[in-house]
């Protein structure tokens, strides 16, 4: 039976969450702060921990730091109303698994817990720089890592206009998945390096993958490799590939600058912000 530890200093939130989880048949324990949580973790093994951030005595980020090098530690889902870039990046650094915004819808929380429990083990995302204006990450080449990271990265730009935010999020997702799937061959031991820089008038991303690169002319399965952007559809069908192939072409129209290095295994894109 799945065992879950809820760590939250708000008594009402703590007990309501406990009731929701018990109805699912999970074993649930509670702690009111990081100090109490550490005591429980010394005497009992938990599969998952729902962790609030700001608590007295020892907050959630401090608890993550203490658990970071433990061989046996529960997977951590951060539950907080504070989803500022600094907080989320420090949660990533502490190897939190998922992040949900409070107040949490019970159905959404249950879905998140089920997905977290079922997810396979992959190497952690490494945080080399956690400044909200300069972020550097090393990401294992798995779709799970990309999905986990997407929820964090999009929050870095939450103050941007919705259309700009959506364009940046789309470009980042497509280029990251290309790097992980084609450059990294979905090999968790291989890594993609990501840099994010936020300037007054622009947002810039750099994504470097471990692959040999590619030639635009050698992509018959992608729209970007053809003068006629529908020619690749027949190629994909003949190869048995899923419908698609418009990613790079659409990315070009979503951002203001898109630059590849000579090998085409590193890409930089820029989106300008109106003042």
ABEGO torsion letter per residue (X at the ends): XBBBBBBBABAAAAAAAAAAAAAAGBBBBBBABAAAAAAAAAABBBABBBBBABBBGBBAAAAAAAAAABABBBBBBBBBABABAAAAAAAAAAGBABBBBOBBBAAAAAAAAAAAAABBBBBBBBBABABAABBBBBBBBBAAAAAAAAAAAAAAAAABBAAAAAAAAAAAAAAAAAAAAAAAGGBAABBBBBBBBBBAABBBBBBBBABAEBBAAABAABAAABABAAAAAAAAAAAGBBBEGAAAAAAAAABABBBBBAAGABBBBBBBBBX
